[in-house]
Amino acid sequence: MDDLADASIFLLNLPEDVFSSLLTDHSSQALINVGSGEEISIKELALAIKGVVGFAGDLAFDASKPDGTPRKLSDVSRLHGLGWKHEVRLIEGLRETYQWYLVK
């Protein structure tokens, strides 16, 4: 089972009072991110994808362009606090997704 489905089932199986409190929290803290909680740069991600798909060309990065969001990191502390933690590592997820794409 992949992590997103696993996290969804985990949340749905929480005790009713805990699950209900998640639904009634309308603050910015009400969001529940699913992910590893591990930061990765755009360059590291691009290089990982390059390796997974077997791209032999060069990647070009333009350091003179703004980088957008300063940090690329999902805050998964709320979900971790409830007791769930990811099982699929990023590189493994990239490989599985690419293999799925190839057979579609």
C-alpha positions in Angstrom: 0.0 0.0 0.0 1.4 3.4 -0.8 1.9 6.0 1.9 -1.0 8.4 0.9 -3.5 5.5 1.0 -2.0 4.2 4.2 -2.1 7.7 5.9 -5.8 8.1 4.7 -6.8 4.8 6.2 -4.8 5.6 9.4 -6.8 8.9 9.8 -10.1 7.2 9.1 -9.4 4.6 11.8 -8.6 7.1 14.5 -10.9 7.1 17.5 -14.1 9.1 16.7 -13.3 12.0 19.1 -9.8 12.5 17.7 -11.0 12.3 14.0 -13.9 14.7 14.7 -11.5 17.2 16.3 -9.4 17.2 13.1 -12.5 18.0 11.1 -13.7 20.9 13.3 -10.3 22.6 13.5 -10.6 25.5 11.1 -7.3 27.1 11.9 -4.2 27.0 9.6 -3.1 24.1 11.8 -6.0 22.0 10.5 -4.0 20.9 7.5 -2.5 17.4 7.6 0.4 16.9 5.3 1.4 13.4 4.1 5.0 13.0 3.3 8.4 12.1 4.6 9.1 15.4 6.3 12.6 15.3 4.8 13.8 18.3 2.8 15.2 18.0 -0.7 16.5 20.6 -3.0 15.1 21.0 -6.5 18.5 20.0 -7.9 18.6 16.9 -5.8 15.1 15.9 -6.9 15.9 16.6 -10.6 19.1 14.4 -10.3 17.1 11.6 -8.6 14.5 11.7 -11.3 17.2 11.7 -14.0 18.7 8.6 -12.5 15.4 6.8 -12.1 14.3 7.4 -15.8 17.8 6.8 -17.1 18.2 10.2 -18.7 21.7 10.5 -20.1 21.7 14.2 -20.9 22.8 17.1 -18.9 20.6 19.2 -16.6 21.0 22.9 -16.6 20.4 25.0 -13.6 20.2 28.8 -13.8 21.3 30.2 -10.4 20.4 33.7 -11.5 16.7 32.9 -11.4 14.7 33.2 -8.2 14.2 29.8 -6.5 10.6 30.4 -5.5 9.7 29.0 -2.1 12.8 29.2 0.1 12.2 25.7 1.6 10.6 22.6 0.0 9.5 20.8 3.0 6.1 19.6 4.1 5.4 19.9 7.9 4.3 16.4 8.8 4.5 16.9 12.5 0.8 16.8 13.0 0.4 13.4 11.3 3.6 12.1 13.1 2.1 13.3 16.4 -0.9 11.1 15.8 1.3 8.1 15.3 1.7 7.7 11.6 5.1 7.7 9.8 5.9 7.2 6.1 7.3 3.9 4.9 8.2 4.7 1.3 11.5 6.5 0.7 11.4 9.2 -2.0 13.7 7.3 -4.4 11.7 4.2 -4.0 8.5 6.1 -4.6 10.0 7.7 -7.8 11.0 4.3 -9.1 7.6 2.7 -8.3 5.8 5.7 -9.9 8.0 5.6 -13.0 7.5 1.8 -13.4 3.7 2.3 -13.0 3.8 5.0 -15.7 5.7 2.7 -18.1 3.0 0.0 -18.0 0.1 2.5 -18.5 
